[in-house]
Amino acid sequence: MPTLRLFASAREAAGVARDSVPGTTVAEVLAASRGRYGAQFAAVLGTCKVWVNGEEAGMETEVTDADEVAVLPPVSGGAGSECCV
């Protein structure tokens, strides 16, 4: 399973900084994480950017067990991408 890394408010909402979450695309990993961590986490995702292995990624980006999917909320309350909704 890909490794999910959570930062700042995403980490706080989920209650973990790192987890293994099933999925073969970013969209699948995030859907599984919404189910795992609940509504508060899902709300935070609407403001986040997602990176895979240090590169900004879209929902269709494919991932493998060796990949790291990072969820990065905006810094200082700025508006983030709505890619994660």
N, CA, C and O atoms as a printed pandas DataFrame, in Angstrom:
     atom_number atom_name residue_name chain_id  residue_number  x_coord  y_coord  z_coord
0              1         N          MET        A               1    0.831   -1.186    0.000
1              2        CA          MET        A               1    0.000    0.000    0.000
2              3         C          MET        A               1    0.873    1.245    0.000
3              4         O          MET        A               1    1.935    1.259    0.621
4              5         N          PRO        A               2    0.431    2.295   -0.694
5              6        CA          PRO        A               2    1.181    3.550   -0.654
6              7         C          PRO        A               2    1.222    4.103    0.769
7              8         O          PRO        A               2    0.326    3.842    1.573
8              9         N          THR        A               3    2.261    4.863    1.069
9             10        CA          THR        A               3    2.374    5.530    2.357
10            11         C          THR        A               3    1.727    6.899    2.246
11            12         O          THR        A               3    2.041    7.670    1.339
12            13         N          LEU        A               4    0.827    7.199    3.168
13            14        CA          LEU        A               4    0.181    8.501    3.246
14            15         C          LEU        A               4    0.883    9.293    4.328
15            16         O          LEU        A               4    0.983    8.833    5.465
16            17         N          ARG        A               5    1.377   10.493    3.989
17            18        CA          ARG        A               5    1.996   11.379    4.974
18            19         C          ARG        A               5    1.124   12.607    5.114
19            20         O          ARG        A               5    0.734   13.221    4.121
20            21         N          LEU        A               6    0.824   12.959    6.334
21            22        CA          LEU        A               6   -0.076   14.068    6.619
22            23         C          LEU        A               6    0.661   15.141    7.402
23            24         O          LEU        A               6    1.461   14.844    8.289
24            25         N          PHE        A               7    0.379   16.387    7.062
25            26        CA          PHE        A               7    1.055   17.508    7.692
26            27         C          PHE        A               7    0.048   18.489    8.277
27            28         O          PHE        A               7   -1.081   18.595    7.797
28            29         N          ALA        A               8    0.462   19.199    9.305
29            30        CA          ALA        A               8   -0.280   20.305    9.919
30            31         C          ALA        A               8   -1.724   19.919   10.234
31            32         O          ALA        A               8   -1.952   18.932   10.934
32            33         N          SER        A               9   -2.702   20.673    9.735
33            34        CA          SER        A               9   -4.107   20.437   10.086
34            35         C          SER        A               9   -4.622   19.098    9.575
35            36         O          SER        A               9   -5.543   18.535   10.167
36            37         N          ALA        A              10   -4.059   18.577    8.500
37            38        CA          ALA        A              10   -4.459   17.246    8.018
38            39         C          ALA        A              10   -4.031   16.178    9.024
39            40         O          ALA        A              10   -4.781   15.242    9.300
40            41         N          ARG        A              11   -2.844   16.320    9.560
41            42        CA          ARG        A              11   -2.344   15.395   10.585
42            43         C          ARG        A              11   -3.202   15.481   11.843
43            44         O          ARG        A              11   -3.559   14.459   12.429
44            45         N          GLU        A              12   -3.526   16.691   12.251
45            46        CA          GLU        A              12   -4.357   16.874   13.443
46            47         C          GLU        A              12   -5.739   16.259   13.265
47            48         O          GLU        A              12   -6.252   15.609   14.176
48            49         N          ALA        A              13   -6.342   16.460   12.104
49            50        CA          ALA        A              13   -7.683   15.931   11.847
50            51         C          ALA        A              13   -7.698   14.407   11.809
51            52         O          ALA        A              13   -8.653   13.781   12.270
52            53         N          ALA        A              14   -6.647   13.814   11.265
53            54        CA          ALA        A              14   -6.579   12.351   11.153
54            55         C          ALA        A              14   -6.094   11.701   12.440
55            56         O          ALA        A              14   -6.446   10.558   12.732
56            57         N          GLY        A              15   -5.296   12.415   13.202
57            58        CA          GLY        A              15   -4.727   11.855   14.426
58            59         C          GLY        A              15   -3.493   11.014   14.194
59            60         O          GLY        A              15   -3.016   10.348   15.113
60            61         N          VAL        A              16   -2.964   11.031   12.970
61            62        CA          VAL        A              16   -1.735   10.305   12.639
62            63         C          VAL        A              16   -0.919   11.140   11.660
63            64         O          VAL        A              16   -1.469   11.975   10.941
64            65         N          ALA        A              17    0.377   10.916   11.632
65            66        CA          ALA        A              17    1.253   11.607   10.695
66            67         C          ALA        A              17    1.557   10.753    9.471
67            68         O          ALA        A              17    1.866   11.275    8.400
68            69         N          ARG        A              18    1.467    9.440    9.638
69            70        CA          ARG        A              18    1.840    8.520    8.551
70            71         C          ARG        A              18    0.985    7.268    8.674
71            72         O          ARG        A              18    0.690    6.802    9.775
72            73         N          ASP        A              19    0.591    6.728    7.514
73            74        CA          ASP        A              19   -0.209    5.507    7.495
74            75         C          ASP        A              19   -0.054    4.852    6.135
75            76         O          ASP        A              19    0.370    5.500    5.178
76            77         N          SER        A              20   -0.388    3.597    6.040
77            78        CA          SER        A              20   -0.470    2.895    4.765
78            79         C          SER        A              20   -1.939    2.826    4.387
79            80         O          SER        A              20   -2.768    2.349    5.161
80            81         N          VAL        A              21   -2.257    3.311    3.180
81            82        CA          VAL        A              21   -3.649    3.406    2.735
82            83         C          VAL        A              21   -3.752    2.775    1.347
83            84         O          VAL        A              21   -2.928    3.063    0.480
84            85         N          PRO        A              22   -4.760    1.913    1.123
85            86        CA          PRO        A              22   -4.875    1.253   -0.168
86            87         C          PRO        A              22   -5.303    2.217   -1.279
87            88         O          PRO        A              22   -5.996    3.205   -1.034
88            89         N          GLY        A              23   -4.874    1.903   -2.500
89            90        CA          GLY        A              23   -5.289    2.663   -3.668
90            91         C          GLY        A              23   -4.248    2.574   -4.759
91            92         O          GLY        A              23   -3.061    2.382   -4.493
92            93         N          THR        A              24   -4.706    2.716   -5.994
93            94        CA          THR        A              24   -3.786    2.697   -7.139
94            95         C          THR        A              24   -3.695    4.061   -7.808
95            96         O          THR        A              24   -2.904    4.247   -8.732
96            97         N          THR        A              25   -4.503    5.022   -7.346
97            98        CA          THR        A              25   -4.410    6.417   -7.791
98            99         C          THR        A              25   -4.509    7.309   -6.560
99           100         O          THR        A              25   -4.919    6.866   -5.487
100          101         N          VAL        A              26   -4.128    8.563   -6.730
101          102        CA          VAL        A              26   -4.271    9.525   -5.637
102          103         C          VAL        A              26   -5.728    9.597   -5.188
103          104         O          VAL        A              26   -6.007    9.636   -3.989
104          105         N          ALA        A              27   -6.649    9.615   -6.134
105          106        CA          ALA        A              27   -8.075    9.694   -5.784
106          107         C          ALA        A              27   -8.497    8.527   -4.902
107          108         O          ALA        A              27   -9.232    8.724   -3.934
108          109         N          GLU        A              28   -8.045    7.315   -5.217
109          110        CA          GLU        A              28   -8.404    6.142   -4.417
110          111         C          GLU        A              28   -7.795    6.216   -3.019
111          112         O          GLU        A              28   -8.453    5.874   -2.037
112          113         N          VAL        A              29   -6.559    6.655   -2.927
113          114        CA          VAL        A              29   -5.903    6.782   -1.619
114          115         C          VAL        A              29   -6.644    7.802   -0.756
115          116         O          VAL        A              29   -6.869    7.570    0.431
116          117         N          LEU        A              30   -7.021    8.930   -1.357
117          118        CA          LEU        A              30   -7.721    9.950   -0.586
118          119         C          LEU        A              30   -9.126    9.507   -0.204
119          120         O          LEU        A              30   -9.599    9.828    0.886
120          121         N          ALA        A              31   -9.799    8.775   -1.083
121          122        CA          ALA        A              31  -11.133    8.258   -0.748
122          123         C          ALA        A              31  -11.048    7.290    0.431
123          124         O          ALA        A              31  -11.869    7.340    1.347
124          125         N          ALA        A              32  -10.055    6.417    0.397
125          126        CA          ALA        A              32   -9.872    5.469    1.498
126          127         C          ALA        A              32   -9.522    6.205    2.792
127          128         O          ALA        A              32   -9.970    5.818    3.871
128          129         N          SER        A              33   -8.723    7.261    2.682
129          130        CA          SER        A              33   -8.349    8.012    3.886
130          131         C          SER        A              33   -9.538    8.783    4.440
131          132         O          SER        A              33   -9.659    8.912    5.658
132          133         N          ARG        A              34  -10.422    9.302    3.590
133          134        CA          ARG        A              34  -11.638    9.967    4.078
134          135         C          ARG        A              34  -12.477    8.990    4.895
135          136         O          ARG        A              34  -12.974    9.331    5.968
136          137         N          GLY        A              35  -12.628    7.774    4.377
137          138        CA          GLY        A              35  -13.393    6.762    5.094
138          139         C          GLY        A              35  -12.750    6.377    6.413
139          140         O          GLY        A              35  -13.440    6.118    7.398
140          141         N          ARG        A              36  -11.448    6.343    6.428
141          142        CA          ARG        A              36  -10.715    5.942    7.627
142          143         C          ARG        A              36  -10.724    7.015    8.698
143          144         O          ARG        A              36  -10.864    6.702    9.880
144          145         N          TYR        A              37  -10.575    8.298    8.302
145          146        CA          TYR        A              37  -10.372    9.371    9.275
146          147         C          TYR        A              37  -11.583   10.260    9.508
147          148         O          TYR        A              37  -11.561   11.060   10.443
148          149         N          GLY        A              38  -12.635   10.162    8.709
149          150        CA          GLY        A              38  -13.885   10.843    8.990
150          151         C          GLY        A              38  -14.068   12.233    8.395
151          152         O          GLY        A              38  -13.258   12.720    7.607
152          153         N          ALA        A              39  -15.169   12.845    8.812
153          154        CA          ALA        A              39  -15.640   14.103    8.229
154          155         C          ALA        A              39  -14.694   15.274    8.462
155          156         O          ALA        A              39  -14.505   16.095    7.565
156          157         N          GLN        A              40  -14.105   15.367    9.629
157          158        CA          GLN        A              40  -13.195   16.489    9.901
158          159         C          GLN        A              40  -11.990   16.427    8.968
159          160         O          GLN        A              40  -11.549   17.452    8.447
160          161         N          PHE        A              41  -11.460   15.230    8.759
161          162        CA          PHE        A              41  -10.342   15.069    7.840
162          163         C          PHE        A              41  -10.781   15.387    6.411
163          164         O          PHE        A              41  -10.063   16.069    5.680
164          165         N          ALA        A              42  -11.943   14.903    6.014
165          166        CA          ALA        A              42  -12.456   15.164    4.664
166          167         C          ALA        A              42  -12.589   16.666    4.410
167          168         O          ALA        A              42  -12.298   17.135    3.309
168          169         N          ALA        A              43  -13.025   17.419    5.417
169          170        CA          ALA        A              43  -13.165   18.867    5.278
170          171         C          ALA        A              43  -11.811   19.533    5.047
171          172         O          ALA        A              43  -11.707   20.468    4.253
172          173         N          VAL        A              44  -10.789   19.064    5.726
173          174        CA          VAL        A              44   -9.449   19.633    5.567
174          175         C          VAL        A              44   -8.918   19.390    4.155
175          176         O          VAL        A              44   -8.216   20.241    3.608
176          177         N          LEU        A              45   -9.238   18.250    3.563
177          178        CA          LEU        A              45   -8.725   17.916    2.233
178          179         C          LEU        A              45   -9.093   18.949    1.174
179          180         O          LEU        A              45   -8.362   19.121    0.199
180          181         N          GLY        A              46  -10.218   19.637    1.357
181          182        CA          GLY        A              46  -10.648   20.631    0.384
182          183         C          GLY        A              46   -9.694   21.793    0.206
183          184         O          GLY        A              46   -9.793   22.526   -0.778
184          185         N          THR        A              47   -8.772   21.975    1.137
185          186        CA          THR        A              47   -7.818   23.089    1.063
186          187         C          THR        A              47   -6.395   22.622    0.782
187          188         O          THR        A              47   -5.474   23.439    0.744
188          189         N          CYS        A              48   -6.205   21.337    0.587
189          190        CA          CYS        A              48   -4.860   20.769    0.512
190          191         C          CYS        A              48   -4.335   20.595   -0.904
191          192         O          CYS        A              48   -5.090   20.514   -1.873
192          193         N          LYS        A              49   -3.028   20.543   -0.983
193          194        CA          LYS        A              49   -2.334   20.109   -2.195
194          195         C          LYS        A              49   -1.832   18.701   -1.917
195          196         O          LYS        A              49   -1.583   18.331   -0.770
196          197         N          VAL        A              50   -1.689   17.926   -2.975
197          198        CA          VAL        A              50   -1.209   16.552   -2.836
198          199         C          VAL        A              50    0.047   16.387   -3.692
199          200         O          VAL        A              50    0.099   16.810   -4.846
200          201         N          TRP        A              51    1.034   15.770   -3.098
201          202        CA          TRP        A              51    2.294   15.504   -3.796
202          203         C          TRP        A              51    2.570   14.008   -3.716
203          204         O          TRP        A              51    2.264   13.369   -2.710
204          205         N          VAL        A              52    3.133   13.466   -4.750
205          206        CA          VAL        A              52    3.563   12.065   -4.761
206          207         C          VAL        A              52    5.070   12.056   -4.999
207          208         O          VAL        A              52    5.561   12.544   -6.017
208          209         N          ASN        A              53    5.775   11.499   -4.051
209          210        CA          ASN        A              53    7.238   11.405   -4.131
210          211         C          ASN        A              53    7.894   12.757   -4.424
211          212         O          ASN        A              53    8.838   12.840   -5.210
212          213         N          GLY        A              54    7.385   13.811   -3.787
213          214        CA          GLY        A              54    7.992   15.132   -3.918
214          215         C          GLY        A              54    7.564   15.922   -5.137
215          216         O          GLY        A              54    8.112   16.995   -5.387
216          217         N          GLU        A              55    6.604   15.430   -5.904
217          218        CA          GLU        A              55    6.115   16.128   -7.098
218          219         C          GLU        A              55    4.624   16.377   -6.940
219          220         O          GLU        A              55    3.890   15.487   -6.511
220          221         N          GLU        A              56    4.167   17.579   -7.280
221          222        CA          GLU        A              56    2.737   17.869   -7.202
222          223         C          GLU        A              56    1.972   16.889   -8.085
223          224         O          GLU        A              56    2.399   16.581   -9.198
224          225         N          ALA        A              57    0.835   16.400   -7.581
225          226        CA          ALA        A              57    0.103   15.335   -8.273
226          227         C          ALA        A              57   -1.373   15.677   -8.398
227          228         O          ALA        A              57   -1.923   16.434   -7.598
228          229         N          GLY        A              58   -1.998   15.107   -9.413
229          230        CA          GLY        A              58   -3.428   15.235   -9.614
230          231         C          GLY        A              58   -4.140   13.984   -9.136
231          232         O          GLY        A              58   -3.506   13.000   -8.755
232          233         N          MET        A              59   -5.440   14.031   -9.159
233          234        CA          MET        A              59   -6.247   12.903   -8.688
234          235         C          MET        A              59   -6.011   11.638   -9.508
235          236         O          MET        A              59   -6.126   10.532   -8.980
236          237         N          GLU        A              60   -5.684   11.787  -10.784
237          238        CA          GLU        A              60   -5.494   10.638  -11.659
238          239         C          GLU        A              60   -4.094   10.032  -11.570
239          240         O          GLU        A              60   -3.833    8.997  -12.182
240          241         N          THR        A              61   -3.197   10.657  -10.822
241          242        CA          THR        A              61   -1.828   10.155  -10.710
242          243         C          THR        A              61   -1.841    8.751  -10.113
243          244         O          THR        A              61   -2.421    8.517   -9.053
244          245         N          GLU        A              62   -1.190    7.822  -10.814
245          246        CA          GLU        A              62   -1.116    6.443  -10.336
246          247         C          GLU        A              62   -0.064    6.322   -9.249
247          248         O          GLU        A              62    0.963    6.999   -9.281
248          249         N          VAL        A              63   -0.335    5.443   -8.279
249          250        CA          VAL        A              63    0.606    5.198   -7.192
250          251         C          VAL        A              63    0.776    3.694   -6.986
251          252         O          VAL        A              63   -0.101    2.896   -7.316
252          253         N          THR        A              64    1.925    3.339   -6.432
253          254        CA          THR        A              64    2.231    1.940   -6.119
254          255         C          THR        A              64    2.571    1.827   -4.640
255          256         O          THR        A              64    2.588    2.822   -3.915
256          257         N          ASP        A              65    2.838    0.615   -4.211
257          258        CA          ASP        A              65    3.210    0.380   -2.815
258          259         C          ASP        A              65    4.490    1.115   -2.414
259          260         O          ASP        A              65    4.711    1.363   -1.229
260          261         N          ALA        A              66    5.323    1.461   -3.375
261          262        CA          ALA        A              66    6.592    2.128   -3.082
262          263         C          ALA        A              66    6.451    3.645   -2.997
263          264         O          ALA        A              66    7.419    4.331   -2.671
264          265         N          ASP        A              67    5.266    4.180   -3.284
265          266        CA          ASP        A              67    5.083    5.627   -3.359
266          267         C          ASP        A              67    4.650    6.244   -2.036
267          268         O          ASP        A              67    4.052    5.593   -1.179
268          269         N          GLU        A              68    4.979    7.531   -1.907
269          270        CA          GLU        A              68    4.568    8.326   -0.763
270          271         C          GLU        A              68    3.629    9.429   -1.245
271          272         O          GLU        A              68    3.995   10.237   -2.098
272          273         N          VAL        A              69    2.421    9.457   -0.695
273          274        CA          VAL        A              69    1.417   10.470   -1.022
274          275         C          VAL        A              69    1.374   11.443    0.154
275          276         O          VAL        A              69    1.018   11.060    1.268
276          277         N          ALA        A              70    1.733   12.692   -0.094
277          278        CA          ALA        A              70    1.776   13.697    0.962
278          279         C          ALA        A              70    0.612   14.661    0.820
279          280         O          ALA        A              70    0.345   15.155   -0.275
280          281         N          VAL        A              71   -0.084   14.933    1.920
281          282        CA          VAL        A              71   -1.200   15.876    1.959
282          283         C          VAL        A              71   -0.704   17.118    2.691
283          284         O          VAL        A              71   -0.347   17.067    3.868
284          285         N          LEU        A              72   -0.691   18.244    1.958
285          286        CA          LEU        A              72   -0.118   19.480    2.473
286          287         C          LEU        A              72   -1.165   20.586    2.532
287          288         O          LEU        A              72   -1.540   21.133    1.495
288          289         N          PRO        A              73   -1.644   20.923    3.728
289          290        CA          PRO        A              73   -2.559   22.057    3.873
290          291         C          PRO        A              73   -1.827   23.356    3.567
291          292         O          PRO        A              73   -0.598   23.403    3.601
292          293         N          PRO        A              74   -2.585   24.416    3.267
293          294        CA          PRO        A              74   -1.942   25.707    3.004
294          295         C          PRO        A              74   -1.246   26.231    4.260
295          296         O          PRO        A              74   -1.630   25.908    5.384
296          297         N          VAL        A              75   -0.235   27.031    4.046
297          298        CA          VAL        A              75    0.504   27.645    5.150
298          299         C          VAL        A              75   -0.119   28.997    5.455
299          300         O          VAL        A              75   -0.514   29.714    4.535
300          301         N          SER        A              76   -0.215   29.355    6.719
301          302        CA          SER        A              76   -0.719   30.650    7.173
302          303         C          SER        A              76   -2.133   30.943    6.703
303          304         O          SER        A              76   -2.479   32.100    6.463
304          305         N          GLY        A              77   -2.950   29.915    6.568
305          306        CA          GLY        A              77   -4.363   30.125    6.265
306          307         C          GLY        A              77   -4.671   30.516    4.837
307          308         O          GLY        A              77   -5.799   30.914    4.545
308          309         N          GLY        A              78   -3.696   30.416    3.928
309          310        CA          GLY        A              78   -3.949   30.751    2.533
310          311         C          GLY        A              78   -4.847   29.742    1.867
311          312         O          GLY        A              78   -5.044   28.644    2.388
312          313         N          ALA        A              79   -5.393   30.096    0.728
313          314        CA          ALA        A              79   -6.273   29.183   -0.018
314          315         C          ALA        A              79   -5.421   28.195   -0.783
315          316         O          ALA        A              79   -4.445   28.568   -1.433
316          317         N          GLY        A              80   -5.798   26.937   -0.699
317          318        CA          GLY        A              80   -5.085   25.899   -1.420
318          319         C          GLY        A              80   -5.864   25.447   -2.637
319          320         O          GLY        A              80   -6.941   25.966   -2.932
320          321         N          SER        A              81   -5.326   24.511   -3.315
321          322        CA          SER        A              81   -5.985   23.931   -4.483
322          323         C          SER        A              81   -7.196   23.154   -4.037
323          324         O          SER        A              81   -7.212   22.607   -2.935
324          325         N          GLU        A              82   -8.201   23.098   -4.866
325          326        CA          GLU        A              82   -9.387   22.302   -4.560
326          327         C          GLU        A              82   -9.288   20.936   -5.206
327          328         O          GLU        A              82  -10.309   20.314   -5.499
328          329         N          CYS        A              83   -8.080   20.462   -5.431
329          330        CA          CYS        A              83   -7.884   19.178   -6.093
330          331         C          CYS        A              83   -8.349   18.017   -5.255
331          332         O          CYS        A              83   -8.578   16.931   -5.788
332          333         N          CYS        A              84   -8.494   18.207   -3.969
333          334        CA          CYS        A              84   -8.736   17.078   -3.075
334          335         C          CYS        A              84  -10.181   16.930   -2.669
335          336         O          CYS        A              84  -10.488   16.069   -1.843
336          337         N          VAL        A              85  -11.061   17.705   -3.194
337          338        CA          VAL        A              85  -12.459   17.668   -2.773
338          339         C          VAL        A              85  -13.134   16.440   -3.309
339          340         O          VAL        A              85  -14.321   16.230   -3.061
